[in-house]
Amino acid sequence: DIINHYLSEEKSLVVAVYTSLGITYYHIGDYANALSSYLSAFEIYQSNFNETRRSIFYYEKIASVCNQLGEYSKALDYYGKALALRQKAFPNTQSDLGAAYN
């Protein structure tokens, strides 16, 4: 049980590093590396944790990068996934849903 806890923490740190890299790459305009970093973080996250709010976060970040890269159909797909998760997880929350359209 201690080993699993340690491995979980380790994976959480790896996800955090990839996420930070994605944010940094995005801000300096290196969208290809931002996308790669976000996808890596999300892949590890989904296979180990998979909490709805964080999944929405990654879908929106990935969509934003795809938009910047001119990959509009991919951006729409990821925004659609984020929106669907928001509507399913927070069916009575208009304020949370508004963030998806922002």
PALUM-120161 format. One record per residue: chain; residue number from 1; x, y, z of N, C-alpha, C in turn. Coordinates in pm, 1 decimal, padded with zeros to 6 digits. Layout:
<pts>
+-------+-----+----------+----------+----------+----------+----------+----------+----------+----------+----------+
! kette !  nr !       nx !       ny !       nz !      cax !      cay !      caz !       cx !       cy !       cz !
+-------+-----+----------+----------+----------+----------+----------+----------+----------+----------+----------+
!     A ! NUM !        X !        Y !        Z !        X !        Y !        Z !        X !        Y !        Z !
...
+-------+-----+----------+----------+----------+----------+----------+----------+----------+----------+----------+
</pts>
This chain:
<pts>
+-------+-----+----------+----------+----------+----------+----------+----------+----------+----------+----------+
! kette !  nr !       nx !       ny !       nz !      cax !      cay !      caz !       cx !       cy !       cz !
+-------+-----+----------+----------+----------+----------+----------+----------+----------+----------+----------+
!     A !   1 !  00082.7 ! -00120.4 !  00000.0 !  00000.0 !  00000.0 !  00000.0 !  00086.7 !  00126.3 !  00000.0 !
!     A !   2 !  00195.7 !  00124.8 !  00072.2 !  00288.1 !  00238.5 !  00074.0 !  00351.1 !  00256.9 ! -00063.4 !
!     A !   3 !  00383.5 !  00147.1 ! -00128.6 !  00443.5 !  00155.0 ! -00262.9 !  00345.3 !  00217.2 ! -00361.2 !
!     A !   4 !  00219.3 !  00174.1 ! -00355.4 !  00118.0 !  00231.7 ! -00444.3 !  00098.2 !  00380.4 ! -00417.7 !
!     A !   5 !  00101.6 !  00417.7 ! -00292.2 !  00088.9 !  00559.1 ! -00256.3 !  00206.2 !  00639.5 ! -00313.8 !
!     A !   6 !  00326.9 !  00587.8 ! -00300.4 !  00445.8 !  00654.3 ! -00353.4 !  00437.1 !  00667.3 ! -00505.0 !
!     A !   7 !  00398.1 !  00557.7 ! -00572.3 !  00387.1 !  00561.4 ! -00718.1 !  00280.7 !  00660.5 ! -00762.8 !
!     A !   8 !  00171.5 !  00668.6 ! -00689.6 !  00065.7 !  00763.9 ! -00721.1 !  00116.2 !  00907.2 ! -00708.2 !
!     A !   9 !  00188.6 !  00934.7 ! -00601.2 !  00246.2 !  01068.5 ! -00583.2 !  00345.8 !  01100.6 ! -00692.9 !
!     A !  10 !  00427.6 !  01002.4 ! -00729.1 !  00527.2 !  01021.5 ! -00834.4 !  00459.1 !  01054.8 ! -00967.6 !
!     A !  11 !  00354.2 !  00980.6 ! -01000.5 !  00281.6 !  01006.6 ! -01125.2 !  00214.4 !  01143.2 ! -01121.7 !
!     A !  12 !  00165.5 !  01181.0 ! -01005.9 !  00104.2 !  01312.6 ! -00990.8 !  00206.3 !  01423.3 ! -01016.5 !
!     A !  13 !  00328.4 !  01403.2 ! -00970.8 !  00434.3 !  01502.1 ! -00995.0 !  00471.5 !  01508.9 ! -01142.7 !
!     A !  14 !  00475.2 !  01395.4 ! -01208.3 !  00505.6 !  01392.5 ! -01352.0 !  00397.0 !  01466.5 ! -01429.5 !
!     A !  15 !  00272.1 !  01442.9 ! -01393.6 !  00159.9 !  01513.2 ! -01456.9 !  00174.8 !  01663.6 ! -01435.8 !
!     A !  16 !  00210.8 !  01703.8 ! -01314.6 !  00226.3 !  01846.5 ! -01284.1 !  00338.2 !  01909.2 ! -01366.4 !
!     A !  17 !  00447.3 !  01837.4 ! -01385.0 !  00559.2 !  01890.1 ! -01464.8 !  00518.1 !  01905.3 ! -01610.6 !
!     A !  18 !  00455.0 !  01802.7 ! -01667.5 !  00408.3 !  01813.6 ! -01806.3 !  00308.5 !  01928.2 ! -01823.1 !
!     A !  19 !  00221.7 !  01944.6 ! -01725.6 !  00124.4 !  02053.9 ! -01731.7 !  00194.2 !  02188.4 ! -01728.0 !
!     A !  20 !  00291.3 !  02203.5 ! -01639.8 !  00367.7 !  02328.4 ! -01631.6 !  00443.9 !  02355.2 ! -01760.4 !
!     A !  21 !  00499.5 !  02251.5 ! -01818.3 !  00567.0 !  02268.0 ! -01947.4 !  00468.2 !  02314.8 ! -02053.9 !
!     A !  22 !  00349.7 !  02254.3 ! -02056.0 !  00247.3 !  02293.3 ! -02153.0 !  00209.8 !  02439.6 ! -02138.2 !
!     A !  23 !  00190.7 !  02483.1 ! -02015.5 !  00156.0 !  02623.3 ! -01989.6 !  00267.0 !  02715.3 ! -02037.1 !
!     A !  24 !  00391.1 !  02680.4 ! -02004.9 !  00506.0 !  02763.7 ! -02042.7 !  00522.6 !  02769.0 ! -02193.5 !
!     A !  25 !  00518.0 !  02652.9 ! -02258.1 !  00529.2 !  02650.2 ! -02404.0 !  00418.0 !  02733.5 ! -02468.8 !
!     A !  26 !  00298.5 !  02723.5 ! -02415.0 !  00186.7 !  02800.7 ! -02469.6 !  00215.5 !  02950.6 ! -02461.1 !
!     A !  27 !  00264.5 !  02994.0 ! -02347.4 !  00288.8 !  03137.3 ! -02327.6 !  00403.0 !  03192.2 ! -02412.6 !
!     A !  28 !  00497.2 !  03106.1 ! -02450.8 !  00604.5 !  03154.5 ! -02537.9 !  00573.1 !  03130.7 ! -02685.7 !
!     A !  29 !  00454.3 !  03075.3 ! -02712.6 !  00410.1 !  03057.3 ! -02849.9 !  00458.5 !  02929.6 ! -02915.9 !
!     A !  30 !  00515.1 !  02838.6 ! -02838.8 !  00559.7 !  02709.9 ! -02893.0 !  00444.3 !  02609.8 ! -02877.9 !
!     A !  31 !  00346.8 !  02623.0 ! -02966.5 !  00222.9 !  02548.8 ! -02953.5 !  00238.8 !  02398.8 ! -02977.6 !
!     A !  32 !  00331.1 !  02359.3 ! -03063.4 !  00352.5 !  02216.0 ! -03087.8 !  00401.2 !  02147.2 ! -02960.2 !
!     A !  33 !  00495.9 !  02209.1 ! -02891.5 !  00544.5 !  02150.0 ! -02766.5 !  00441.2 !  02162.6 ! -02654.3 !
!     A !  34 !  00362.2 !  02268.1 ! -02657.0 !  00254.6 !  02281.7 ! -02558.4 !  00155.8 !  02167.3 ! -02575.0 !
!     A !  35 !  00118.3 !  02139.4 ! -02699.4 !  00024.8 !  02030.8 ! -02726.3 !  00082.5 !  01897.2 ! -02680.9 !
!     A !  36 !  00206.5 !  01871.7 ! -02715.2 !  00271.8 !  01747.0 ! -02675.7 !  00274.5 !  01731.7 ! -02523.7 !
!     A !  37 !  00305.6 !  01839.9 ! -02453.5 !  00312.4 !  01836.5 ! -02307.4 !  00174.7 !  01811.3 ! -02245.8 !
!     A !  38 !  00073.6 !  01882.8 ! -02294.8 ! -00061.7 !  01863.3 ! -02242.9 ! -00111.9 !  01721.4 ! -02270.1 !
!     A !  39 ! -00085.3 !  01670.2 ! -02390.1 ! -00128.8 !  01534.5 ! -02423.0 ! -00059.7 !  01431.3 ! -02334.4 !
!     A !  40 !  00068.9 !  01451.8 ! -02307.3 !  00141.6 !  01360.2 ! -02218.6 !  00084.5 !  01364.5 ! -02077.5 !
!     A !  41 !  00060.7 !  01485.5 ! -02027.9 !  00003.6 !  01500.2 ! -01893.7 ! -00132.5 !  01433.5 ! -01886.4 !
!     A !  42 ! -00214.8 !  01457.3 ! -01986.3 ! -00351.5 !  01404.3 ! -01986.0 ! -00352.4 !  01251.9 ! -01996.0 !
!     A !  43 ! -00264.7 !  01196.6 ! -02076.3 ! -00257.3 !  01051.3 ! -02090.7 ! -00222.3 !  00985.3 ! -01957.0 !
!     A !  44 ! -00122.3 !  01038.0 ! -01889.7 ! -00083.4 !  00984.2 ! -01759.0 ! -00195.8 !  01005.5 ! -01658.9 !
!     A !  45 ! -00254.6 !  01123.7 ! -01663.8 ! -00362.1 !  01156.6 ! -01570.7 ! -00480.8 !  01062.0 ! -01587.5 !
!     A !  46 ! -00525.1 !  01043.4 ! -01709.7 ! -00641.8 !  00958.4 ! -01735.4 ! -00619.3 !  00814.5 ! -01691.9 !
!     A !  47 ! -00499.1 !  00764.3 ! -01712.1 ! -00474.2 !  00624.0 ! -01679.3 ! -00450.9 !  00601.7 ! -01529.8 !
!     A !  48 ! -00434.4 !  00710.0 ! -01452.8 ! -00404.5 !  00693.0 ! -01310.7 ! -00502.6 !  00761.9 ! -01215.6 !
!     A !  49 ! -00567.3 !  00869.0 ! -01259.8 ! -00649.6 !  00946.5 ! -01167.4 ! -00790.6 !  00968.6 ! -01221.0 !
!     A !  50 ! -00801.1 !  01035.6 ! -01333.0 ! -00926.6 !  01056.4 ! -01406.5 ! -01040.8 !  01117.3 ! -01324.3 !
!     A !  51 ! -01020.2 !  01237.1 ! -01275.9 ! -01124.5 !  01313.6 ! -01206.4 ! -01184.3 !  01411.5 ! -01307.1 !
!     A !  52 ! -01314.8 !  01428.4 ! -01305.3 ! -01386.7 !  01502.0 ! -01409.0 ! -01338.7 !  01645.2 ! -01426.6 !
!     A !  53 ! -01326.1 !  01721.3 ! -01319.2 ! -01285.0 !  01862.1 ! -01334.2 ! -01148.7 !  01874.4 ! -01401.7 !
!     A !  54 ! -01056.0 !  01788.1 ! -01365.4 ! -00922.4 !  01794.4 ! -01424.6 ! -00926.9 !  01750.4 ! -01570.4 !
!     A !  55 ! -01011.6 !  01653.1 ! -01602.1 ! -01025.6 !  01611.7 ! -01741.6 ! -01078.9 !  01726.5 ! -01825.8 !
!     A !  56 ! -01175.1 !  01800.3 ! -01772.4 ! -01228.0 !  01917.6 ! -01841.7 ! -01115.7 !  02018.4 ! -01865.3 !
!     A !  57 ! -01033.9 !  02041.0 ! -01763.3 ! -00919.6 !  02132.2 ! -01773.4 ! -00830.5 !  02093.2 ! -01891.5 !
!     A !  58 ! -00794.6 !  01964.6 ! -01899.9 ! -00705.9 !  01921.0 ! -02008.0 ! -00772.3 !  01930.5 ! -02144.5 !
!     A !  59 ! -00898.4 !  01892.6 ! -02154.8 ! -00967.2 !  01906.7 ! -02282.9 ! -00966.4 !  02051.7 ! -02329.3 !
!     A !  60 ! -00991.0 !  02144.8 ! -02237.1 ! -00992.7 !  02286.3 ! -02274.1 ! -00854.2 !  02337.8 ! -02311.0 !
!     A !  61 ! -00752.2 !  02296.1 ! -02238.6 ! -00615.2 !  02338.1 ! -02270.9 ! -00573.0 !  02284.9 ! -02407.0 !
!     A !  62 ! -00600.8 !  02156.4 ! -02431.8 ! -00565.2 !  02095.9 ! -02560.0 ! -00641.3 !  02164.0 ! -02673.5 !
!     A !  63 ! -00768.7 !  02193.0 ! -02651.4 ! -00848.6 !  02262.4 ! -02753.2 ! -00791.0 !  02399.5 ! -02784.5 !
!     A !  64 ! -00750.3 !  02470.8 ! -02681.2 ! -00693.4 !  02604.0 ! -02700.7 ! -00566.2 !  02598.6 ! -02784.5 !
!     A !  65 ! -00482.1 !  02500.1 ! -02758.7 ! -00358.6 !  02485.7 ! -02836.2 ! -00391.7 !  02447.9 ! -02980.4 !
!     A !  66 ! -00484.0 !  02355.1 ! -02999.1 ! -00523.8 !  02317.6 ! -03135.4 ! -00575.7 !  02439.1 ! -03211.1 !
!     A !  67 ! -00650.8 !  02523.1 ! -03143.5 ! -00700.8 !  02646.4 ! -03203.8 ! -00585.0 !  02735.6 ! -03249.3 !
!     A !  68 ! -00485.2 !  02751.0 ! -03164.0 ! -00368.8 !  02833.2 ! -03198.4 ! -00290.6 !  02774.5 ! -03315.7 !
!     A !  69 ! -00291.6 !  02642.3 ! -03327.8 ! -00221.5 !  02575.8 ! -03437.9 ! -00302.6 !  02575.2 ! -03566.9 !
!     A !  70 ! -00425.1 !  02627.8 ! -03561.5 ! -00510.4 !  02628.9 ! -03679.2 ! -00578.8 !  02496.0 ! -03704.2 !
!     A !  71 ! -00574.5 !  02407.2 ! -03607.0 ! -00639.0 !  02276.9 ! -03617.8 ! -00779.8 !  02289.1 ! -03558.3 !
!     A !  72 ! -00863.6 !  02360.4 ! -03629.8 ! -00993.4 !  02400.5 ! -03576.3 ! -01088.8 !  02284.0 ! -03552.0 !
!     A !  73 ! -01085.4 !  02183.2 ! -03639.1 ! -01175.3 !  02069.4 ! -03617.2 ! -01135.3 !  01992.3 ! -03491.5 !
!     A !  74 ! -01004.9 !  01979.4 ! -03466.6 ! -00959.4 !  01914.9 ! -03343.4 ! -00997.5 !  01999.8 ! -03222.4 !
!     A !  75 ! -00981.5 !  02131.7 ! -03235.4 ! -01018.3 !  02221.8 ! -03125.5 ! -01166.1 !  02205.8 ! -03092.4 !
!     A !  76 ! -01250.2 !  02205.0 ! -03195.2 ! -01393.4 !  02187.6 ! -03172.5 ! -01424.1 !  02053.8 ! -03105.5 !
!     A !  77 ! -01353.1 !  01950.4 ! -03145.9 ! -01373.5 !  01818.4 ! -03086.9 ! -01339.9 !  01820.1 ! -02937.4 !
!     A !  78 ! -01225.4 !  01877.8 ! -02902.3 ! -01185.8 !  01883.0 ! -02761.0 ! -01276.3 !  01976.6 ! -02679.6 !
!     A !  79 ! -01315.2 !  02089.7 ! -02737.7 ! -01409.5 !  02177.1 ! -02666.9 ! -01543.1 !  02105.3 ! -02645.9 !
!     A !  80 ! -01584.3 !  02028.3 ! -02745.7 ! -01708.2 !  01951.5 ! -02733.4 ! -01700.0 !  01847.9 ! -02622.6 !
!     A !  81 ! -01584.9 !  01782.5 ! -02609.5 ! -01566.1 !  01684.9 ! -02501.1 ! -01571.6 !  01753.9 ! -02365.5 !
!     A !  82 ! -01508.8 !  01870.3 ! -02356.0 ! -01511.9 !  01946.0 ! -02230.1 ! -01654.8 !  01986.5 ! -02195.7 !
!     A !  83 ! -01725.4 !  02035.1 ! -02293.7 ! -01863.3 !  02078.6 ! -02272.0 ! -01952.2 !  01961.9 ! -02229.3 !
!     A !  84 ! -01938.1 !  01848.0 ! -02297.2 ! -02018.3 !  01730.2 ! -02262.6 ! -01990.9 !  01685.8 ! -02119.1 !
!     A !  85 ! -01863.5 !  01686.5 ! -02079.7 ! -01830.1 !  01649.5 ! -01941.4 ! -01888.6 !  01748.4 ! -01841.7 !
!     A !  86 ! -01879.7 !  01877.3 ! -01874.5 ! -01937.2 !  01979.9 ! -01785.9 ! -02087.6 !  01959.8 ! -01768.1 !
!     A !  87 ! -02155.9 !  01937.4 ! -01878.4 ! -02301.4 !  01920.8 ! -01872.5 ! -02339.6 !  01795.7 ! -01794.7 !
!     A !  88 ! -02260.5 !  01690.0 ! -01808.5 ! -02288.6 !  01566.1 ! -01738.1 ! -02255.2 !  01578.3 ! -01588.8 !
!     A !  89 ! -02141.1 !  01638.7 ! -01557.8 ! -02095.6 !  01646.9 ! -01419.2 ! -02166.6 !  01755.5 ! -01339.3 !
!     A !  90 ! -02204.7 !  01862.5 ! -01408.6 ! -02264.7 !  01977.7 ! -01340.6 ! -02392.6 !  02020.7 ! -01412.6 !
!     A !  91 ! -02493.3 !  01935.6 ! -01413.9 ! -02612.7 !  01963.3 ! -01495.0 ! -02690.7 !  02087.8 ! -01452.9 !
!     A !  92 ! -02681.1 !  02128.2 ! -01329.4 ! -02758.8 !  02243.0 ! -01280.9 ! -02673.6 !  02365.8 ! -01253.6 !
!     A !  93 ! -02552.7 !  02367.8 ! -01308.1 ! -02460.6 !  02476.1 ! -01277.6 ! -02433.8 !  02559.0 ! -01402.8 !
!     A !  94 ! -02503.8 !  02668.5 ! -01416.4 ! -02486.1 !  02755.9 ! -01532.6 ! -02351.4 !  02826.9 ! -01531.5 !
!     A !  95 ! -02300.8 !  02863.6 ! -01413.8 ! -02175.1 !  02937.5 ! -01408.8 ! -02058.6 !  02851.8 ! -01456.6 !
!     A !  96 ! -02058.2 !  02723.3 ! -01423.8 ! -01953.3 !  02635.0 ! -01470.4 ! -01963.8 !  02613.9 ! -01621.0 !
!     A !  97 ! -02085.8 !  02603.9 ! -01669.6 ! -02108.3 !  02583.4 ! -01812.1 ! -02064.6 !  02706.7 ! -01891.1 !
!     A !  98 ! -02083.5 !  02824.5 ! -01835.3 ! -02041.2 !  02946.6 ! -01903.0 ! -01892.6 !  02950.5 ! -01929.6 !
!     A !  99 ! -01812.7 !  02889.5 ! -01842.1 ! -01668.5 !  02887.8 ! -01861.0 ! -01629.8 !  02808.4 ! -01985.7 !
!     A ! 100 ! -01707.9 !  02708.8 ! -02021.4 ! -01679.8 !  02629.4 ! -02139.1 ! -01695.3 !  02709.8 ! -02267.1 !
!     A ! 101 ! -01781.1 !  02810.1 ! -02264.8 ! -01804.1 !  02894.3 ! -02382.7 ! -01709.5 !  03012.1 ! -02388.1 !
!     A ! 102 ! -01633.0 !  03033.0 ! -02282.6 ! -01543.4 !  03147.3 ! -02274.4 ! -01417.7 !  03127.7 ! -02353.7 !
+-------+-----+----------+----------+----------+----------+----------+----------+----------+----------+----------+
</pts>
